[in-house]
């Protein structure tokens, strides 16, 4: 298989979602047909009636383009998640009420990679408008020999032990926690690699810098922030977006993610 931004969302059975209620009025903006080339399956979501404030934002959003062969929605035609779905899926204990997001590293990092991650921390704080703070690095020993492999592209670590370690070290006041590594990642022996993975129920995730470009480039910064925001979004209950061009879109390649 090829790369994906997040695997965890596939474990959410779409059939369990209730039919979204249509209680809110649908604005003229919501009922306008999508432009040619928009992904038709996302029209239900684009038509969803929202609060007046959110309806004002719809014209600013770009409808999701029809997937190309090999794109995420071509291989995984997900039903997506309406706002009504999101509300209905609220955990019985409520959404996380932590004080801050936490970031942690695992594995060796260069000075440029450390600077990239500090810039990412600041931008994620702006993105979510919440404090984002560093924790002490996770021990490399958390990834045992059976969870490491070597490919032509270099060493890879499996995500499972990293997510386990992050879950064990997550502070009680965490909204969510993200681990970053420069080592390439894979979620399962049958997968080639992933950019990142989230464990939403535990509110932890991991993101790799390995394939995001030179760490001193603006492109690598944009990719790192977007991947981090995507995985943190999963931890906050967001599924992949199928309606608009969005940081929560699934991605099957770096080109599609860009």
C-alpha positions, 0 to 999 in steps of 0.5 A: 500500500502507499502512504496515508496521512492518518490511518486511525480514522478508518476504524470509525465505522461509517454505518454507525453514524446517524442520519444528520438532522436538517433543522437549520435553514439552508442558505442560498450559498449552501444550495448553489451547485458546485463548480465543474470538477468538484467531488459530487459525493461531498455535496451532501456536506456542502448542503448541510445547513449551518449556523448563520455565522458559519454559512457566511464562511462557505463561499470562502471555501473551495469545494473538494476536487474530484479525486484523481486515480490513486488519490485518497478518495479514489481508494477510500471513498469515505462518507465524511462527517457533517457537523451534525455527525460531529455533534452526535458523536460527542463522547459521553464524557464530553470533548477534552477539556484540557489546559494545553496541547503538548508536543514531544520528540522521539529519536535524534534531531538536527538543529534545523529539525529542532528549529522547524519543530519550534516554529511548528509549535508556535503556528499550531498554537495560533491555529488552535488558539490554545497553549502548545507546550513541549515535554521532555523527549520520549526514550528511543528505547520505547521502540524495541528491535521488533518495531524497527526495520530498514528500507532502501529509503532508510530506517523506519519505526512502527507507530504502535510503540510510539503511540503507547509511549505517548499515551503513557506520558500524556499529562492529565491536563492535555487537550491532546499530545503529539509526538514528532520524529525524524525517523520514517514511520509505518503503522503495520508491516504491510504498509509502506509508510505514513506521514503520521497517525493518531489514536483519537480515543487516547488523544495522542498521535505521531508525525514524521519529518522524514518525507516532508522536505529539507527542514530549513524550507518553508515547504517543510514547515507548511507540511509539518504544521498541516500534518500536525493540525490534521492529526490533532484534529482527529484527536478532537473528534474530526474525521476526514473532510470530503466537502472542501479542500481542507487540512482534514482531507485524507491524503495518499501521497505527498503530492496530494497532501500539498 
